[in-house]
Amino acid sequence: GHTHSWIRMKKVAELQASMIMFPHRHGHSPHSWRQIVDVMLEKIPGHPFSHKLRLIALLESKFNISLRAIWPRLLMPNAERLGLLSPRQKGGRRGFQTYDCLLMQILSMTLCRITFINAIISNYDASKCFDRILLSLAGLLARRAGAPPSMIRTNIKTKRDATHHVQSAHGLSADSYSGSTDEPLQGEGQGCVMRANP
């Protein structure tokens, strides 16, 4: 579509990038960025059990693009350089893949089996972790990795003040939900390009 067209034209692409990053430079949260559509996907196809649904937050595309420019491309290299990431963390890091982590686990278990070593292997899956991240704590950690305060303000305002609609097979819900000052919504949301760390 039009996105691919303006990417090919350097001046237009620079102007578009500048406009997308403008809110982050000034700590502003545009109204369109605060409209989030939640989609629930079945973890087990054909079995829509309420406890086996994955909630995906569909963020406004310009907001998601701007986050992709900031977090993985700016903050992750800073966090790597400053030594803020655990050597065991493989997710969201350049040069690491899920397969690396999986291969290390398989090799460890195979070594234990071949050498008859007793071992206990624990895996800690942070269930629904993106939905439980405290925005203020994530902001502090991002500051430590070099994020400007205005970018953190934009992210927190957008997620905290967002209005969520639910998308289903029956269409987009007319009703919505959002947080309040007494009970603000937390979490980055599954589907966001941001990482749990730095």
N, C-alpha and C positions, 0 to 999 in steps of 0.2 A: 503494500500500500504506500501511502504517502511517506511513512517513516523511512522506507528504503530509498525513496526518491531524494529526500533531503540529506540523507547520509552521504550520497555521492557528490553533493555540491558543498564544497568546503566552507564557504562563507555562510551558507544557510545552516549547515550543521553547527558551526561555531555559535551562531546567533541562537539557535534552538538550545544548545547546551548551556549557554549563558542564561537563558530564560528559565530553564529547568533548575539551575543551581541558585538562582536569585533568592528564593525563599530561605535556603540554607545559610546564605551569607548574612541575612538579616533576622534570622530567628522567627520567620513568619510561617504560618500554616494555612495554605489556601483552602477554601471551602471544599473544592472538588477533591482534594487529597484526603479529606476527612470522611468521605463516603466509601465505606467498605462493604463488599458483598461476601458473605460467608456461604461456602458450598460444602455440603457434607458428602463425602465419598465412602462407599462401602469398602471396608478392609477385606471382606470375604464376598466376592461378587455373587449376587443373587440372594444374599442373606443380610438384609438391612437391620441388624440388631442395633439397638440404641447404644450399647457399650462397645460396638465394633464399627463405629463410624469415624472417619478422619475429617476434622474440620479444617478447611483451607480458606484462608483469608485472601480474597482477590483485591489487592490494593490498586489505586489509580496508577496507570502505567507510567506517567511522568514521575510520580513519587518513587515508584519501584526502581525506575531507571536511575534516578538521582542517588538512591541508596546504593545501587550497584556500583556507581562511580566512586562513592565515598568509602563504604565499609571494606569490601574485599580488595579494592585497588589502592586505597590510601592507608587505612588503619591496620590491615593485616600485615603488610610489609613493615610498618612501624613497630607493631607488636613483635614480629619476628626479630627485627634488628635490636630491640630493647630487651629481648629474652623474656617476654611476658607470657609466652605460651608454654605449656607443659610439653616435654618431648613425646608424651603418650598421646597427645591430641593430634589426630590426623585430619579430622573434618575441617573443611574451609581453608586448608593451607595449600599454598602453591607447591607442587612437586609431590604431593601425597594423594593417594587414592584409597577408596574403601578397600580395594583388593590388597593393599599393603598390610592393613590392619588384619584382615581376614587371613592372609598368608602367614603372618606372624603367629596368630592363634593356632592355626592348623599345624605349623611346624613345632610349636611348643607342645601341643598335645601329642604329636607323633613322637617327639623326643622323649617325653615322659613314658609313653607306652613302650618304646623300644628299649629304653634303659631301665624299665621297671621302677621308676621313681613315682612315689605317691605325690599327687598334686591336687590342689583345689583351684579351679579357675572361676573367678567371679566376673560377671559382666553387669555393668550398671547402665541400664538404658534409662535415660532421663525421660520418662513417659510424659508426654505433652509438655516438654520443656519450653518450647517457644511460647506457649500460652501462659506460662507461669513466671516468666522473666520479669522482675521488677524494673520498670522503666528507669527509675531514678538510679538504681544500682548499675544498670547497663550503661547509663549515661556517665557515671563516675568511672567505670572501667574503660569506656571509650575515650574519656578525657585523658586517662593515664596513657593511652596509646596515641594521643595527639589530636583528637577531634576538637575543633573549635567549639566554644560554648554555644554559638548561634546554631550550629548544626544539631547539637543535642537538644536545644530548645525546640527546634522545628520538629524533630522526631518525637519528642515527648508530647508536645501539643497535639500533633496529628494523631497519634495513637490514643492518647487520653481523651480527646474530645471527639473521637470518631463516632459516626452513626453507622450501625451495622444493620444490613438487610440480609435476609436469608434467601438463597436461590435454591429452588427445588424443581422437580419435574413439572410442577404446577405453575412455575414462573417465579418472578421476584416478589417477595412479600411486600404488602402495603405497609405493614407494621414494621417497626425497627426497635432496636435496643441500643443503649449507650450507657456510659458510666455517669456517675455524679461526683460532686465534690466530696461527699461522705464516703462513697464507694466507687473510686475510679477504676476503670478497666485497666488491666495490666497485660503484659505479654507482647511480644513482637508479632506473633501470629504465624502459623504455618503458611508458607507461600511467600513470605518476605525474604528478600535476598540477604538480609543481615545475618550474621553468624552469632551464636551464643557467646563467643569470645571475640575480641579481646576483653 
